[in-house]
Amino acid sequence: MEAFTIVGFALVCVVLLALVRQAKPEMAIPLTLGAVMAVFLMVADKLAAVFMLVEDLSHVARLNAAYLNVILKVIGVAYITEFGVQICRDAGESALSAKVEFAGKVLVLLLAVPVVRAVMHAVLSIMA
C-alpha cells in the first residue's frame, strides 16, 4: 500500500509542477528536487531494512564481511548515481547526466578492485 502513497504523492507533484512551470518556470527545478528528496525519504527506511536483511543473510551463509561491504557499496553507488542521472535528465542536462553516469561506473570499478585482486590471488595460489 505504500506504493500507492508514493505514486499518489508523485502524481500530485507532477500536476503541481505543471502548473508552476507555466506560471514560474524557474521554480520548477527546485520544487522537483524537493519532491524527489521527499520520495527518497519515504523509502529510505525500507532501503535500510533491505541492507540489514542482506547482512543477516550473509552471516547465515558465512560470507566474508569485506565482500558484503563491497557489494553494498556498489549497490549504493549505483542507486545514488542513477538518482543523480535522472535528476540531471529531468532538468534537461543530458551532458551532465552522462558524466554523472560515467563517474558512477568509474566508482563501481574502483570499488571492485579489491575483489578482483582477491580472486586473482586465489586463482594464482591454486595454480602454484
C-alpha positions in Angstrom: 0.0 0.0 0.0 3.0 2.3 0.4 3.4 2.2 -3.3 0.0 3.8 -3.7 1.1 6.6 -1.3 4.4 7.2 -3.2 2.7 7.1 -6.6 -0.1 9.3 -5.4 2.3 11.8 -4.0 4.3 11.8 -7.3 1.2 12.3 -9.3 0.1 15.3 -7.2 3.6 16.7 -7.6 3.5 16.3 -11.3 0.3 18.2 -11.6 1.5 21.0 -9.3 4.8 21.1 -11.2 3.0 21.5 -14.4 1.1 24.5 -13.0 4.2 26.0 -11.5 6.1 25.5 -14.8 3.5 27.6 -16.6 3.5 30.4 -14.0 7.1 30.5 -12.8 9.4 28.1 -14.7 12.4 29.0 -12.7 10.8 27.4 -9.6 10.2 24.1 -11.3 13.6 22.6 -10.8 13.9 23.3 -7.0 10.4 22.0 -6.5 11.2 18.9 -8.5 14.3 18.3 -6.4 12.2 18.7 -3.2 9.7 16.2 -4.5 12.5 13.8 -5.4 14.0 14.1 -2.0 10.6 13.5 -0.4 10.1 10.3 -2.3 13.7 9.2 -1.4 13.0 9.8 2.3 9.8 7.8 2.0 11.7 4.7 1.0 15.0 5.3 2.9 13.9 3.3 5.9 12.9 0.5 3.7 16.2 0.5 2.0 17.9 0.3 5.4 15.8 -2.8 6.2 16.9 -4.4 2.9 20.6 -3.8 3.8 20.0 -5.3 7.2 18.4 -8.4 5.6 21.3 -8.8 3.2 23.7 -8.5 6.1 21.8 -11.2 8.1 21.7 -13.5 5.1 25.5 -13.0 4.7 26.1 -14.1 8.3 24.0 -17.2 7.8 25.9 -18.0 4.5 29.2 -17.2 6.2 30.1 -14.7 3.5 33.2 -12.6 4.2 32.2 -9.2 5.6 34.6 -7.4 3.3 32.9 -8.8 0.2 29.5 -7.8 1.6 30.7 -4.3 2.2 31.8 -4.0 -1.4 28.5 -5.4 -2.6 26.5 -2.9 -0.5 28.7 0.0 -1.5 28.4 -0.9 -5.2 24.6 -1.1 -4.8 24.6 2.3 -3.0 26.8 3.9 -5.7 24.6 2.5 -8.4 21.3 3.8 -6.8 22.7 7.2 -5.9 24.3 7.6 -9.4 21.0 6.6 -11.1 19.2 9.1 -8.9 21.6 11.9 -9.9 21.4 10.9 -13.6 17.6 11.1 -13.6 17.6 14.5 -11.8 20.0 15.8 -14.4 18.0 14.4 -17.3 14.8 15.9 -15.8 16.5 19.2 -15.6 17.4 18.9 -19.3 21.1 18.5 -18.7 21.8 15.4 -20.7 25.5 16.1 -21.0 25.9 16.4 -17.2 23.8 13.3 -16.7 26.1 11.3 -19.0 29.1 12.5 -16.9 27.4 11.5 -13.7 26.7 8.1 -15.1 30.3 7.7 -16.2 31.5 8.8 -12.7 29.3 6.2 -11.2 30.7 3.5 -13.4 34.3 4.5 -12.5 33.4 4.4 -8.8 31.9 0.9 -9.1 35.0 -0.2 -10.9 37.2 1.3 -8.2 35.1 -0.5 -5.5 35.5 -3.8 -7.4 39.3 -3.7 -7.5 39.9 -5.4 -4.1 37.5 -8.2 -5.0 39.2 -8.7 -8.4 42.6 -8.7 -6.6 41.4 -11.3 -4.1 40.1 -13.5 -7.0 43.4 -13.2 -8.8 45.3 -14.1 -5.7 43.1 -17.2 -5.2 43.5 -18.3 -8.8 47.3 -17.8 -8.7 47.5 -19.7 -5.4 45.6 -22.6 -6.9 47.8 -22.7 -10.0 51.0 -22.6 -7.9 
